[in-house]
Amino acid sequence: MNEKDLPVLMDFWAPWCRPCVAMKPTMDTIEKKFDGRLEVKRVNIDEQPELAKFYGVRSIPTLILVASDEKMRQIGGMPSAELEAKIEEVLKVVEVDRSGMEE
């Protein structure tokens, strides 16, 4: 599987948003923990307002996980363990779907 096939977790944030900045260590941990299974993209809404608009982001931080037909949307922060558990749920479904497609 190459990087283009990986599910993407988009972290919509801005440098002036304190909760967004506070989530950075959590996002770094998630990026390391799910390396090879998930791609983490940090989207600065000041630099990419059209992407934020496309995904309907109205407040930050907003996390959106896009993986085939599965889509998890989380507005605001959540404890790291809860976020990791939600990501794991989606990834399991995606990985099962992909293994069925490879046969």
C-alpha positions in Angstrom: 0.0 0.0 0.0 1.4 3.4 -0.9 0.9 6.7 0.9 -1.8 7.7 -1.6 -3.9 4.7 -0.5 -3.8 5.6 3.2 -6.7 7.1 5.1 -6.1 10.8 5.9 -6.7 12.5 9.2 -7.0 16.2 8.6 -6.4 18.5 11.5 -7.9 21.9 10.8 -6.2 24.5 13.0 -4.7 28.0 13.2 -1.7 29.2 15.1 -3.8 31.7 17.1 -6.1 29.0 18.3 -5.0 27.9 21.8 -6.9 24.6 21.8 -5.4 23.8 18.4 -1.9 24.4 19.6 -2.6 22.3 22.7 -3.6 19.4 20.5 -0.3 19.4 18.6 1.4 16.9 20.9 -1.6 14.5 20.6 -1.5 14.8 16.8 2.2 14.1 16.8 1.6 11.0 18.9 -1.2 9.8 16.6 1.0 10.4 13.5 3.7 8.2 15.0 1.4 5.5 16.4 -0.5 5.0 13.1 2.5 5.5 10.9 2.0 3.3 7.7 -1.7 3.1 8.4 -2.8 6.7 8.4 -1.6 10.0 7.0 -1.9 13.1 9.2 -2.3 16.4 7.5 -2.4 19.7 9.4 -4.4 22.3 7.6 -3.9 25.9 8.6 -7.3 27.5 7.9 -5.7 30.9 7.4 -3.5 29.5 4.6 -6.1 27.2 3.1 -9.5 28.7 3.7 -11.0 27.1 0.6 -10.2 23.6 1.9 -11.8 24.4 5.2 -14.8 25.7 3.4 -15.0 22.6 1.2 -15.1 20.4 4.3 -17.6 22.6 6.1 -15.2 23.6 8.9 -16.9 26.2 11.0 -14.9 26.0 14.2 -11.4 24.8 15.1 -9.9 22.5 16.0 -11.8 20.2 13.7 -10.5 16.7 12.9 -11.9 14.9 9.9 -10.8 11.3 9.0 -11.4 10.4 5.4 -11.0 6.7 4.5 -12.8 5.2 1.5 -16.5 5.3 2.4 -15.8 5.7 6.1 -15.7 9.3 7.4 -15.2 10.3 11.0 -15.8 13.9 12.0 -14.8 15.4 15.3 -15.2 19.0 16.2 -13.1 20.2 19.0 -10.7 18.2 21.1 -11.1 14.9 22.9 -8.8 12.8 25.1 -6.0 11.2 23.2 -7.1 7.6 24.1 -10.7 8.3 22.9 -9.5 9.8 19.6 -7.1 6.8 19.0 -9.9 4.4 19.7 -12.2 6.1 17.1 -9.4 6.1 14.6 -8.7 2.4 15.2 -12.4 1.6 14.6 -12.4 3.3 11.2 -9.0 1.8 10.2 -10.2 -1.7 11.0 -13.2 -1.3 8.7 -11.0 0.2 6.0 -8.3 -2.6 6.3 -11.0 -5.3 6.1 -12.5 -3.7 3.0 -9.1 -3.4 1.4 -8.1 -7.0 2.1 -11.3 -8.2 0.4 -10.5 -6.1 -2.6 -7.0 -7.6 -2.9 -8.3 -11.2 -3.2 
